[in-house]
Amino acid sequence: MSSQSPGKGGMLDWYFKTNLLMRILIGLVAGAVVGLIVGPAIEVIEPLGRLFVRLLQMIVVPVIFFTLVVGAASVSPARLGRIGVKTVLFYLVTSAVAIVIGLIIGNVFRVGSGVDIAVIEDGAARDVEAPSLVNTLLEIVPTNPISAMAEGAVLQIIFFALVFGLGLSYLQASDDERLKSAADLIFRFFDGGAEIMFKVVRGVLQYAPIGVFALIAVVFGRQGAEVVGPLAIVTLAVYLALVLHLLLVYGGILKGFGFSLPKFLKRGREAMVTAFVSRSSGGTLPVTMRNVSEGMGVGRPTYSFSLPLGATINMDGTAIYMAVCALFIANAIGLPLTIAQQVMVVVTAVLASIGTAGVPGAGAIMLLMVLNAVGLPVTEGTPQALAYAMILGIDAILDMGRTGLNVTGDMAVTCAVAKTENDVDAASWAN
Ligand code: ASP
């Protein structure tokens, strides 16, 4: 992993010869330190971070499309259906548990109490309606697959790739020689495309340490100092709940299916760090796929489906964030949530986390939906608007942690489902 690129002497040589993960971690720590020291002026290096995120985003659509077509074409429709049902169930249950953990920790820490927002001031005025279920489901079917790809609509791309892959697998099984050989050609084309994209991911990761440095430096330069006071407690509560969920829920699932958590973390760390700094599950997807396939030995039939789906609908970190922040806002304005309201949070936050796009900051918008449901709509002039604005001030810091957990959850569930499908290469876990 460390020395594929031929750096010629000096700095470059050192750069390419050092282990990639080491370089990424150095970028992470150095970025935080430099950001805190330099402060907001560090924004001049922001383009270096944006370059990293753009490179990742560039490969998302082709990675999903190529791998999923090959994945769907290599399994029987029945098996694909089984993988689908299991994956979705896992995703839903873990998200609901995440919210309960978030609520427990938020209540224990009494987040937001003592903030005392009684004054009515202008805040970020926004009001989001929950989209209707029927429409959400209908919109999974693209009216135009090309525009779905152009817009990066992940669920629509998944749907079309599945349909295309299934058609391909029927053609491959055809008795007609002409159809069969055409299908084999198309299959090889997609297979090659998927492999090419993985090569590109590897190349992009060589730039990761610099991108990571810039992304983290900018976040800490802008907001490092804000994470003190009442917001420090929310931050602490969110991060504690994230860690608990990781250890208890994912640790439990992995153990239950015969995987070791430390090995899992080691094999998935590139994806976790990338998610942490890029704050985008969708953008991290190429790296997640690489870790799960090359590091954890999961087969393409499982991960080509479960990971793009997870990056779109499975957001346990976001679910935790919503639970803790709903409590924070209610306590801050002196209207603590009742038990009935907290049950409402569980239901709406599961739906809101499913609806959250895997892009930076999306969870903060969907939090508004949860607040609506518990009767605290964020509209101009309300105290909750002010409390919400406080949370928004540190959103980048919270977003890093929640996105990290979102992606970790996708990987843990993928391992479990793959195990039930006999789709894991045991040798990958040997040492
Ligand atoms: N940034 C998160 C993600 O990409 C979504 C969120 O904002 O909660 O997973």
Boltz pocket constraint, residues with backbone or C-beta under 6 A from the ligand:
constraints:
  - pocket:
      binder: B
      contacts: [[A, 279], [A, 280], [A, 281], [A, 282], [A, 311], [A, 315], [A, 317], [A, 318], [A, 356], [A, 357], [A, 358], [A, 359], [A, 360], [A, 361], [A, 362], [A, 363], [A, 364], [A, 399], [A, 402], [A, 403], [A, 406]]
      max_distance: 6.0
